[in-house]
Amino acid sequence: MRPFDYHRSEDRGGAVKTAAQEGALFIAGGTNLLDLMKLDLMTPKHLVDINRIGLDDITETDDGGLSIGALVTNSDCAADSRIRKDHEVLSRAILAGASGQLRNKATTGGNLCQRTRCYYFYDPDMPCNKRKPGSGCSAIGGANRIHAILGASDACIATYPGDMAVAMSALDAQVVIEGQGGATRTVPVRDFHRLPGDQPDKDSILETGELITHVTLPAPTNARHIYRKVRDRASYAFALVSVAAVVSMDGGKIGTAALAFGGLAHKPWHDPKIDDLLTGETPSDALFDKAADILLADAEGQGQNDFKIPLARRTLKAVLREATGDRS
């Protein structure tokens, strides 16, 4: 690990100001960043500890939703009675990820910013455009079993590894961000992460020194919440394919539908055309096939990960059958 300056902030304004320095990064739980620093893959000059600035509460919003502070741990978020009751897909997704020990340290803001688990990103001896822009992508033509089938580019086929953000995408959560001088902006979580394009080293829309302060959830709806994660072992494994679904029924038809997908792309994947197709329709196997057709219209395997295409179809259809009670 390389030397760095350590700053302990006592308030948000001070933290944001300190983080504006070149080479500065925030640290809270550190469950991903410290590993990357030990491997010399991320080398901040300044580490800004934000554990004493508050932002560790879950509060109700004026419109009936919830505001989750960026420093709320994953364990506390998943266990919150309001989230378990009204936003169950989020609790289920968090509990499907990592281990109990990691969830006790990992935070809401940090979880959104975790980096890919691409083998080549973690191997400093191999070319990786995400780690070193312009060096190449070893996963293309290499070991790519866990890699993307949607939204990839010639520069990068890595996937976003998280579960929490996939559920937040289905819930249409919003990310509140604070920048210099107290300026804030709110971004849908669906737009927070980036596709790789020709800049795969940039994972999100965060600018230097910007701090995630909260994630807000809208008012709950009378819908069924499902999170299904397909992985190589029952626990402590990243998703090969995951589906988060928030679906309501109205007189035998689908009243509303919001679905998001993990393990398929460089970001949690949401396609509004799928939600639009399902809404107002009678559940059927043919309808679910059409939804899968939309999801996978531009899917492209890389050889070892070709299996993800039929796996994503089967997982989506199974989730829709469960969500709608359809047995066709």
Long-range contacts (C-beta under 8 A, 24 or more apart in sequence): 1-37, 1-38, 1-40, 2-37, 2-40, 2-43, 4-37, 4-43, 4-44, 4-45, 4-46, 4-47, 5-45, 5-46, 5-47, 6-46, 6-47, 6-49, 7-46, 7-47, 7-48, 7-49, 8-49, 8-51, 8-52, 9-48, 9-49, 9-50, 9-52, 9-53, 10-52, 10-53, 11-53, 12-53, 12-54, 12-55, 12-178, 12-211, 12-213, 13-182, 14-53, 15-48, 15-50, 15-53, 15-211, 16-178, 16-179, 16-180, 16-209, 16-210, 16-211, 17-180, 18-46, 18-48, 19-46, 19-48, 19-208, 19-209, 19-211, 20-180, 20-208, 20-209, 21-45, 21-46, 24-48, 24-208, 24-209, 26-50, 26-109, 26-211, 28-70, 28-71, 28-107, 28-109, 28-110, 29-73, 29-105, 29-106, 29-107, 29-110, 30-105, 30-110, 31-98, 31-102, 31-105, 31-106, 31-110, 31-114, 32-106, 32-110, 32-113, 32-114, 32-115, 33-110, 36-115, 39-122, 39-124, 40-124, 41-121, 41-122, 41-124, 41-131, 50-211, 55-109, 55-213, 55-214, 58-82, 58-83, 61-216, 63-218, 63-219, 64-218, 64-219, 64-220, 65-216, 65-217, 65-218, 65-219, 65-220, 66-216, 66-217, 67-176, 67-214, 67-215, 67-216, 67-217, 68-108, 68-214, 68-215, 68-216, 68-217, 69-108, 69-213, 69-214, 70-107, 70-108, 70-109, 70-110, 70-211, 70-212, 70-213, 70-214, 70-215, 71-107, 71-108, 71-109, 72-107, 72-108, 73-103, 73-104, 73-105, 73-106, 73-107, 73-108, 74-98, 74-102, 74-103, 74-104, 74-106, 74-107, 74-108, 74-111, 74-164, 75-100, 75-103, 75-104, 77-108, 77-164, 78-103, 83-217, 85-220, 86-220, 87-167, 87-171, 87-217, 87-220, 87-225, 88-225, 89-167, 89-170, 89-171, 89-225, 89-226, 89-227, 89-244, 89-245, 89-246, 90-164, 90-167, 90-168, 90-171, 90-217, 92-167, 92-225, 92-226, 92-227, 93-163, 93-164, 93-166, 93-167, 93-227, 93-229, 93-242, 93-244, 94-163, 94-164, 94-167, 96-163, 96-227, 96-229, 96-239, 96-242, 97-162, 97-163, 97-164, 98-236, 99-235, 99-236, 108-164, 108-212, 108-215, 109-211, 109-212, 109-213, 109-215, 111-162, 111-164, 111-165, 112-162, 112-164, 112-165, 112-175, 112-189, 112-192, 112-204, 112-212, 112-215, 113-203, 113-204, 113-206, 113-212, 114-161, 114-162, 115-161, 115-203, 116-158, 116-159, 116-160, 116-161, 116-203, 116-266, 117-146, 117-159, 117-161, 117-238, 118-146, 118-147, 118-158, 118-159, 119-143, 121-158, 129-155, 129-156, 129-196, 129-200, 129-201, 130-156, 130-158, 130-196, 130-200, 130-201, 131-201, 133-199, 133-200, 133-201, 137-200, 139-302, 140-302, 141-302, 141-303, 143-304, 144-302, 144-303, 144-304, 144-305, 145-304, 145-305, 146-238, 146-240, 146-263, 146-305, 147-302, 147-304, 147-305, 148-264, 148-265, 148-266, 148-302, 148-305, 149-264, 149-265, 149-296, 149-299, 149-300, 149-301, 149-302, 149-305, 149-308, 149-309, 149-312, 150-264, 150-265, 150-269, 150-295, 150-296, 150-298, 150-299, 150-300, 151-195, 151-196, 151-264, 151-265, 151-266, 151-267, 151-269, 152-196, 152-265, 152-266, 152-300, 152-302, 153-195, 153-196, 153-197, 153-198, 153-200, 155-196, 155-197, 155-198, 155-199, 155-200, 156-196, 156-200, 156-266, 157-196, 157-302, 158-196, 158-200, 158-266, 159-263, 159-264, 159-265, 159-266, 160-193, 160-203, 160-262, 160-265, 160-266, 160-267, 160-268, 161-238, 161-239, 162-262, 162-268, 163-227, 163-229, 163-239, 163-242, 163-262, 165-189, 165-192, 165-193, 165-262, 165-268, 166-227, 166-239, 166-242, 166-244, 166-260, 166-261, 166-262, 166-268, 167-227, 167-244, 167-260, 168-215, 168-217, 168-268, 169-244, 169-260, 169-268, 169-269, 169-270, 170-244, 170-245, 170-246, 170-258, 170-259, 170-260, 170-270, 171-217, 171-218, 171-246, 171-258, 172-218, 172-258, 173-215, 173-216, 173-217, 173-218, 174-215, 174-216, 175-212, 175-214, 175-215, 176-212, 176-213, 176-214, 176-215, 176-216, 177-206, 177-210, 177-211, 177-212, 177-213, 178-210, 178-211, 178-213, 179-207, 179-209, 179-210, 179-211, 180-209, 184-213, 186-216, 189-215, 189-268, 190-260, 190-268, 190-270, 192-267, 193-266, 193-267, 193-268, 194-266, 194-267, 195-265, 195-266, 195-267, 196-266, 200-266, 221-246, 221-248, 221-256, 222-248, 223-247, 223-248, 223-255, 223-256, 224-248, 224-249, 224-323, 226-319, 226-322, 226-323, 228-315, 228-318, 228-319, 228-322, 229-262, 230-263, 230-311, 230-315, 238-263, 239-263, 240-308, 240-311, 241-308, 241-311, 241-312, 241-315, 242-315, 243-315, 243-316, 243-319, 245-319, 245-320, 245-323, 247-278, 247-320, 247-323, 247-324, 249-324, 249-325, 252-282, 253-280, 253-281, 253-282, 253-283, 254-278, 254-279, 254-280, 254-281, 254-282, 254-283, 254-324, 255-279, 255-280, 257-323, 259-291, 259-316, 259-319, 261-295, 261-312, 261-316, 263-308, 264-299, 264-308, 264-312, 269-295, 271-295, 278-320, 283-320, 283-321, 283-324, 283-325, 283-326, 283-328, 284-326, 284-328, 285-317, 285-326, 285-328, 288-316, 288-317, 288-320, 288-321, 288-326, 289-313, 289-317, 291-316, 291-317, 291-320, 292-316, 292-317
